Amino acid sequence: MKAYIIAAIGILLTIILGYIFRRIFRKYIQKSSNELHNDPTNYRFLGYVITAMIYLIGFSWSMYQVPEFKTISATMLTGAGIAAAALGFASQAALSNIISGVFIIIFKPFKIRDRVVIDNGQVIGEIEDITLRHTVIRNYENQRIIIPNNIISSSTILNADYIDEKVQKWVEFDISYSSDIDTARRIIIENVLKHPNFIDARSEEDINNEVAIVPVRVIELGSTYVRLRAWVWAKNQIEATQMRFELFEMVKRDFDKNGVEIPFPYQNVILKSQIKSDSTIG
């Protein structure tokens, strides 16, 4: 009876210790990340590993106090046969997720706060957390998407923040054939240059070779329009997207002031009743 009481106390203390450690460690990571602006990915993952070890050791020790469970707890402490005894075939997926999580931490295809696109746009959002089992992505509707580590490790990932955060955006405008291309190009360049999110991403060699700071070129001659494309740069994905949307409005206002027409489709509607009445009169 005494052994069962000790085991129960051990399990209770393990749960409390794991909870306290997780709360304190998470607060420390958050504070360190905010003050030092460092990457919390490694620390969070380490926290999950230590928490798992606390539970494993605590539960194993508690079970070891009960004579009937000594064989099982000894097996747990040595780490031999855990998968076969406890989880069986299902543990293969769990172990695969853990190993994939370790590889993510080591090779860093992405980290917490990175903005990613998974499998050609099936999932778009920001990495919020990387646990032993899964990765949490917060999309731009503030929803959380949970992806097992072994699946995301084998997915195609477009990472906007990998190595270099600078982003180039295409901003396209259509003008009518009767509008002046040079005037439209001048308006686009002026608005891009005065936008606060725009950055000059040219290298020293580009500047020496007089490469345009904002290239604007005709890329298509459509049935009713001439399409111009501007190549603009911003320091990250969020600012680039914001600049693109705001440029649409800014350029449209200046197009209107300078007589540059944005073409739109129109149709001639012929009423049959009107045709019949005209023929009757004739």
Secondary structure, 3 states (H helix, E strand, C coil): CHHHHHHHHHHHHHHHHHHHHHHHHHHHHHHHHHHHCCCCHHHHHHHHHHHHHHHHHHHHHHHHCCHHHHHHHHHHHHCCCHHHHHHHHHHHHHHHHHHHHHHHHHHCCCCCCCEEEECCCCEEEEEEEECCCEEEEECCCCCEEEEEHHHHHCCCEEECCCCCCCEEEEEEEEECCCCCHHHHHHHHHHHHHHCCCCCCCCCHHHHHCCCCCCCEEEEEECCCCEEEEEEEEECCHHHHHHHHHHHHHHHHHHHHHCCCCCCCCCCCCCCHHHHHHHHHHC
